[in-house]
């Protein structure tokens, strides 16, 4: 059996260019290039929307 590395996800191999977001009652894809020249804050919540 393969030994697992610390953590539960694999590291990204490419830069983040877009993200799936929940906005105004639905999911959509947001392109980070739309915010070029502006400050943004990305927050990640593991387990969010899992309804556990």
VOKOL-742070 format. One line per 8 residues: number of its first residue (from 1); their letters; for each residue x, y, z of N, C-alpha, C. Coordinates in steps of 0.2 Angstrom, whole numbers, plus 5000, padded with zeros to 4 digits. Layout:
NUM> a> X/Y/Z/X/Y/Z/X/Y/Z | ...
***
This chain:
1> xxxxxxxx> 5004/4994/5000/5000/5000/5000/5004/5006/5000 | 5003/5011/4996/5007/5017/4995/5006/5022/5001 | 5011/5024/5004/5011/5029/5010/5009/5035/5008 | 5004/5038/5012/5001/5045/5010/5006/5050/5013 | 5006/5056/5009/5010/5062/5011/5005/5065/5016 | 5008/5070/5020/5004/5074/5025/4999/5078/5021 | 4993/5079/5023/4988/5083/5020/4983/5078/5016 | 4978/5081/5013/4973/5077/5010/4972/5078/5003
9> xxxxxxxx> 4976/5083/5000/4975/5085/4993/4982/5085/4990 | 4982/5084/4983/4989/5085/4980/4990/5092/4978 | 4996/5094/4978/4998/5101/4977/4996/5103/4970 | 4995/5109/4968/4993/5112/4962/4999/5111/4957 | 4998/5109/4951/5004/5109/4946/5004/5115/4942 | 4998/5119/4941/4998/5125/4937/4995/5130/4941 | 4996/5137/4939/4994/5142/4943/4986/5142/4943 | 4983/5145/4948/4976/5146/4948/4974/5152/4943
17> xxxxxxxx> 4969/5150/4938/4967/5155/4933/4960/5157/4934 | 4956/5152/4936/4949/5153/4937/4946/5149/4943 | 4940/5150/4945/4938/5147/4951/4930/5146/4951 | 4928/5140/4953/4920/5140/4954/4918/5143/4960 | 4913/5147/4960/4911/5151/4965/4903/5150/4966 | 4901/5152/4972/4894/5152/4973/4892/5159/4974 | 4887/5161/4970/4885/5168/4970/4878/5169/4968 | 4874/5173/4972/4867/5174/4971/4863/5168/4970
25> xxxxxxxx> 4864/5163/4974/4860/5157/4973/4862/5152/4968 | 4868/5152/4965/4870/5148/4960/4878/5147/4960 | 4880/5142/4956/4887/5142/4955/4889/5144/4948 | 4895/5147/4948/4897/5150/4941/4905/5150/4942 | 4908/5151/4936/4915/5151/4935/4918/5158/4935 | 4922/5160/4939/4925/5167/4940/4932/5167/4937 | 4934/5171/4933/4940/5172/4930/4944/5177/4934 | 4950/5175/4937/4954/5180/4940/4957/5185/4936
33> xxxxxxxx> 4957/5185/4930/4959/5190/4925/4954/5196/4925 | 4948/5195/4927/4943/5200/4928/4945/5205/4933 | 4949/5203/4938/4951/5207/4943/4958/5210/4942 | 4961/5210/4936/4968/5212/4935/4969/5219/4938 | 4974/5221/4942/4975/5227/4944/4971/5229/4951 | 4967/5224/4953/4963/5225/4959/4966/5220/4965 | 4965/5222/4971/4966/5218/4976/4961/5213/4977 | 4962/5206/4978/4957/5201/4980/4960/5197/4986
41> xxxxxxxx> 4955/5194/4989/4956/5190/4995/4953/5183/4993 | 4956/5178/4993/4954/5171/4992/4953/5167/4998 | 4947/5165/5000/4946/5161/5006/4944/5154/5004 | 4947/5149/5008/4946/5142/5006/4943/5139/5013 | 4937/5136/5012/4934/5133/5018/4933/5125/5017 | 4938/5121/5019/4937/5114/5018/4931/5111/5021 | 4927/5107/5017/4921/5104/5020/4915/5109/5019 | 4916/5115/5017/4910/5119/5016/4905/5116/5011
49> xxxx> 4899/5117/5012/4894/5114/5007/4893/5107/5007 | 4896/5104/5012/4896/5096/5013/4889/5094/5016 | 4886/5099/5020/4880/5097/5024/4881/5091/5029 | 4887/5091/5032/4888/5086/5037/4886/5089/5044
***
